[in-house]
Amino acid sequence: MIPGPVYRPKGVWDLGSAEAAELAKLAETTYRDVNIGLANQFAQFADKNGIDIYQVIEASNSQPYSHIHKPGISVGGHCIPVYPRLYLWNDPQATIVSAAREANLSMPAYAVSFLNEAFSSIAGLNVAVLGAAYRGGVKETAFSGVFDVVASLESLGATVFVHDPLYSDEELSALGLTPYHFGGRIDVAIIHTDHQEYKNLSYEDLSGIKLLVDGRKITQPENWSRILYRVIGSGGFNS
């Protein structure tokens, strides 16, 4: 039987105990983290085999029991990266939850690995990370993956700059990030946050760019046809 909608009215639901109410919050958020972790592992498999995972997910989700989330470069915010840890504190044998959390934590470094495929070395390259916020349109960097992306790039010798339309230069600097302005010459850009301001960007907006890595599938592929272009889970470069 296909599950139907919840007909109970919105408001305060009595689950019988504080423990049950707390578990409901942890379960809902942990489910999302596990679902994203599964999507991210599907994306990595698709990349290795030249498959567009977004077409696969769309086809899969045409079935009533399938609700696969989108893959992406990171999972941030106050809830999804945190509550699975709270659940694991109480249920350390929850191997599925633990594996999903590790899978999601690996995604910033995975996105950076595309640079190693494109260049013999990224030491000395200027890289702009587009988006500091953990989510598009939200001015919040709690557990944002931008910090892991920057750290991964710097560990390989790249010079890293960060742009975010919601943050001033002073605010980015206070976060330990070096601000980037459009027009500044770079070699690579990585889209970390799905801000709408990035949707219609093209290679002409980023002087000197040789490669764009889109970690959120927000850009328009036709705008990047003259340079190397890669979307997580798209199956390869310029696809």
Number of C-alpha atoms within 10 A of each C-alpha: 3 6 7 6 6 7 6 7 7 7 6 6 9 9 11 8 8 10 9 12 14 12 13 13 14 20 15 13 19 26 16 17 26 22 18 24 29 20 24 26 17 19 26 19 15 20 20 12 11 14 19 18 23 21 12 14 19 15 11 14 14 10 9 9 10 12 13 16 19 20 27 25 29 30 22 21 17 13 16 21 22 17 18 25 17 13 20 16 11 9 12 12 10 13 11 11 22 17 14 24 22 11 19 26 19 16 25 24 18 18 24 21 13 19 19 12 11 13 11 8 13 21 14 13 17 21 25 28 26 23 26 29 27 24 20 19 14 14 14 17 18 14 19 22 27 26 16 18 23 23 16 18 24 16 11 15 15 20 18 23 20 24 24 23 17 16 16 12 17 12 12 19 13 10 12 10 19 18 19 20 14 12 11 13 15 21 18 23 23 25 26 31 30 23 22 13 14 18 12 12 15 19 19 13 12 20 14 15 20 17 25 28 24 26 26 21 23 18 22 14 16 10 14 19 13 13 15 17 22 25 28 27 30 22 21 18 19 17 15
